[in-house]
């Protein structure tokens, strides 16, 4: 028997094992991504989820009479930064404000979840906010008063908070939920994220914050002649 025969058989077995492992890992990845919001269900009275092309879900949930929208946005097209998984928490309902105000932490210009760069006016960062927060709007004469920003400035004390948007169409907070493991990404270019469900304790305060911000905006509208 040629000595190449056992080697060929070993290589074939190795190839089969690697193929089966790849299939198993791919199935596990799909399951974990699809269930990324599963632990958030108790936060809502009613809700539904639907899978996006990324494999991550988009969830709509009702809480205290308000309808929230949650989206997980993987960001793997990176330059000089680690791949990231962002979660957009949105309260999509009309508000009595006449302009969009966008507060974005450490903008790079490559964020896949924001219209920040399209807003035409750049504003000074208020003293109540960290200096790494950039501020833009579409009409500086119509944005909410700085007192509203000051009341909610502590939101950015959490370095995972990336963005706060106040607009006539609703409110949004963007959270950095995960970053790829630096070592595995640098060595193997592996950027797997979403292996474990997002914890409700990370999202509940943001839902409450959006509800509180909405209440403040409605109060201001009643007080303004």
N, C-alpha and C positions, 0 to 999 in steps of 0.2 A: 504493500500500500504506500502510495506517495505520502511523504510527510506533510504535503500541502493540504491533504484531505481533512485531517483533524483541525488544522488551522482554519480552513474554510468553514467547517462546521461550527467552530467556536465563534467566528466572526458573524455567521448567520444567526446564531443564538443571541449574541450580543445585540445585533441589529434588531431582532425581534423583541428583546427585552426593552431596548430603548424606545421602540415604537409603541409598545404597550404602555410604558411609563408616560410617554408624551400624551397618549390618548387619555390616560387616567388623570393626569394633571390638568389637561384641557377641560375635562368634564368637571373636575373639582373647582376650577377657576370660574366656569360658567355658573355653577351653583352658588358659590360664595358671592359673586358679583350680583346675581339676581336677588339674593337675600340681604343685600347691604343695608336696607332700611327696615328689616324685619323687627328689630328691637324698638323701633320708634312707634309701632302701632298702638301701644297702650297710651301714648300721648294724645291720641285723637279719639273723638267719639265715633266718627265714621271716617273711612278713607279708602282709597284704592291706589294700586300701583300698576305701572305698565313699563315693560322693558324698552330701553332705548337702544339704538344701534351699537353703542359702546358695550352693551351687556349689563350696564348698571340701570337701576330702576329710576323712574320719576314718580313721586308720590303726591297725591292731593289728599289733605286731611282737614277735618273740621274740628275746631277746638274753641270752646266758649263762644260759639256763634260766629266764628271767623273761619274762612277757608284759606289754608296755607298750601303753598306749592314748594316741593323740595326736589332738587335735581343734583345728581352727582356728576361732576365734569372732570374726567381724567385729562391731564395736561402732560403729554409725553414729548411734544415737539419743543424741546428745550435748547437753550444756548447758555452755557455757563451756569446752569442751575439744575437741581435734581428734579426729576419728574414728580408731579404733585397730583393729588386728588382733591378737588375743590367741591364744596357743597354750597349750593345757593338756596337760601331760605327766603321765600318771597311771600308777601301778603299782597296779592294782586287785586286791589279794589280802589275805585276812584277816591281821590282825596282833594280837599279844597286848597291846593297849592297851585301856583301858576307857572312854576319852573322846575326843572330837574336839577337837583344838587347831588353831586357824587363825591364821596370821600374815599380815597383809595390809598392804602398803605404801601409804601415802597414801590411805586409803579415802575414797570420795566418796559411797557409798550407791547408786551407779548402775551398779556393775559387773555385767555380764550373766552372769558365769561362776561366781559364788560364792554360798555359803549363809552367808557371814560375818554378815550382818545378822540372821539367824534364830537364831544361837547366843545363849543367854540371859545368859552371864556375860562381863563385860569384866575383863581382867587388866592389871596394870601391865606396861609394856614392860620386859623384862629389860635390865640394864645392858650386856649383850653385844650388843644389837641397836641399830640406829639409832633415834632417837626418833620418826621418822615411821612406824615399824612399829606397827600396832595389833594387839592380841592378844585373841581371844575363845575361849570353849570352852563345852561343854555340861555339864561337871562338873569344877570346879576341884580337887576332892579326888582325882580319878582321872587327871589328865593326866600325861604322862611327866615325869621330873625335869628341872629347868632345865639340868643338865649336858648333856642331849641337845641342847637348843636352842643352848647355848653351843658345842658341838662343830661345829654346822652354821651358825652365825651368819654366817660369811663368805659364804654364799650371797647375802645381801642387799648385799654390796659392789658387786654389779652392779646399777645402777639400773634395768635392764630387767626384773629379777625382781619380780613383783607379789605373789605369794602362795605360801605353803607350807602345806599341810594334812597333818596327821597324824591318822589316824582308825582305828577298828577295821576298816574296810573297805579301807584302803590309804593310799597316799601320793599327793600331787599337788604339782607346781610349775607356776605360771602365768607365762608369759613375754610381755612386750610385744614382738611380732615386728616390727610396723610402725606408723607413724602416717601419716595423710594429709599430703601436702605442704601446708604452711601457706598459702603464697601462692595456690596453685590452689584450695584449699578456701575461703579467705576471699573470693576474687574470683569464682570460677566455681562454688563449692559442689561442687567435684569431690572425691570421696573414694575414688578407685580405689586398691585395695591388692591385694597378691598377684600383681603382674605378673611377678615373678621367683621361682623356687623357694626355699624356705627352705634355708639352708645347713646341712649336717650338722655343721659345727664349732660351731654354736650349740646344737645339741640333744644331741650326744654327752655333754658334761659334765653335763647334767641327768639323762640316763639313768644315768650312773655315780653321780651324787649320790643319786638315789633308791635305787639298789641298796645304796650304802654306808649310807644312813640305815636301810634295812630291816635290814641286818646289825647295826647298833648297837642297834636296838630288840629284835631277837631275843637279842642278848647280854645286854641289861639284864634281859630276862624270865627268863633262866636264872640270873642273879646275884641276882635278887630272890626272897626266900623266899616 
